Amino acid sequence: MPTPQFILDLRRHIGHAPLWLSGITAFVQNAEGKVLMAQRADTHEWALIYGITEPGEEPADTARREVAEETEIDCVPDYLAGTTTDKKMLHYPNGDEALFINLIYVCHTVPDGRCTPTIGDHENIASGWFDLDHLPQPLAQSTVERLQVIQQFLQSDDHHAVFQWTRE
């Protein structure tokens, strides 16, 4: 999916100034426990599915929409595994700057839905299901960091969201 229209509209007013945006990460597993990954067209790195939440859109709906748009897989979010915030400003080739709060969802495929990954948009050049212990390389650094949050969540007994805070 191209840059959402609401961001283009904002950019007309603020130029390249930093934006604080809400994004999602979808960690999708199929019935065999394999993880959905996509290879990004811009960096050729493999990544979990990411996306920007549209104004008024529920973040869990963003996860479902982004997975369907990017891989044509039907999924359902089960848990909010955690939240993270970008630690450094992202700088885009056109000069735009942004920071994201990321809501990380653990999802499963819909049993009667689309379960064969394809390339759904121009953001990716490949997609597929992979064993968590044998993920494709290279992995995007953001995926490495978010997988740590997901692992911590999955290893917990109570399935409470993982988050960080500054201790003083």
Residue pairs with C-beta under 8 A, 6 or more apart in sequence:
1 51
1 66
1 69
1 70
1 121
1 123
2 122
4 52
4 54
6 54
6 55
7 19
7 21
7 52
10 19
11 96
16 94
16 95
16 96
16 97
17 97
18 89
18 97
18 98
18 99
19 96
19 97
19 98
19 99
20 98
20 99
20 100
20 101
21 52
21 53
21 98
21 99
21 100
21 101
22 52
22 53
22 59
22 100
22 101
22 103
23 50
23 51
23 52
23 53
23 100
23 101
23 102
23 103
24 50
24 51
24 53
24 59
24 62
24 63
24 66
24 102
24 103
24 104
24 105
25 48
25 49
25 50
25 63
25 102
25 103
25 104
25 105
25 146
26 36
26 48
26 49
26 50
26 51
26 63
26 66
26 67
26 75
26 77
26 105
26 107
27 35
27 48
27 81
27 104
27 105
27 106
27 107
27 146
27 147
27 150
28 35
28 36
28 49
28 67
28 73
28 75
28 107
28 108
28 109
29 35
29 36
29 106
29 107
29 108
29 109
30 36
30 108
30 109
30 115
30 129
31 108
31 109
31 111
31 115
32 129
33 131
33 132
34 129
34 130
34 131
34 132
35 48
35 129
35 130
35 131
35 132
35 135
36 48
36 49
36 67
36 71
36 73
36 75
36 117
36 127
36 128
36 129
37 46
37 47
37 48
37 127
37 128
37 129
37 130
37 135
37 136
37 143
38 46
38 47
38 48
38 49
38 70
38 71
38 117
38 123
38 124
38 126
38 127
39 45
39 46
39 47
39 124
39 125
39 126
39 127
39 136
40 46
40 47
40 123
40 124
40 125
40 140
41 122
41 123
41 124
41 125
42 123
43 140
44 125
44 138
45 138
45 139
45 140
45 143
46 135
46 136
46 137
46 138
46 139
46 140
46 143
47 139
47 140
47 142
47 143
48 143
48 146
48 147
49 63
49 66
49 67
49 70
49 71
50 66
50 102
50 142
51 62
51 63
51 65
51 66
51 69
51 70
52 62
53 59
53 62
53 103
54 62
57 65
59 103
59 105
60 77
60 80
60 105
63 75
63 77
63 105
63 107
64 74
64 75
64 76
64 77
64 107
67 73
67 74
67 75
67 107
68 74
68 75
68 114
68 120
69 120
69 121
70 120
70 121
70 123
70 124
70 127
71 117
71 118
71 119
71 120
71 124
71 127
72 114
72 116
72 117
72 118
72 120
73 109
73 113
73 114
73 115
73 116
73 117
74 109
74 110
74 113
74 114
74 115
75 107
75 108
75 109
75 110
75 113
76 107
76 108
76 109
76 110
77 105
77 106
77 107
78 105
78 106
78 107
78 108
79 105
79 106
79 153
79 159
79 161
80 103
80 104
80 105
80 161
81 104
81 105
81 106
81 149
81 150
81 153
81 154
81 161
81 162
82 104
82 149
82 150
82 152
82 153
82 161
82 162
82 163
83 101
83 102
83 103
83 104
83 161
83 162
83 163
84 101
84 102
84 104
84 145
84 146
84 149
84 163
84 164
85 99
85 100
85 101
85 102
86 99
86 100
86 102
89 97
89 98
89 99
90 97
90 98
90 99
90 100
91 97
92 98
102 146
104 146
104 149
104 150
104 153
106 150
106 153
106 154
109 115
117 127
117 128
117 129
118 127
119 125
119 126
119 127
128 136
130 136
139 147
149 162
152 162
153 159
153 161
153 162
156 162
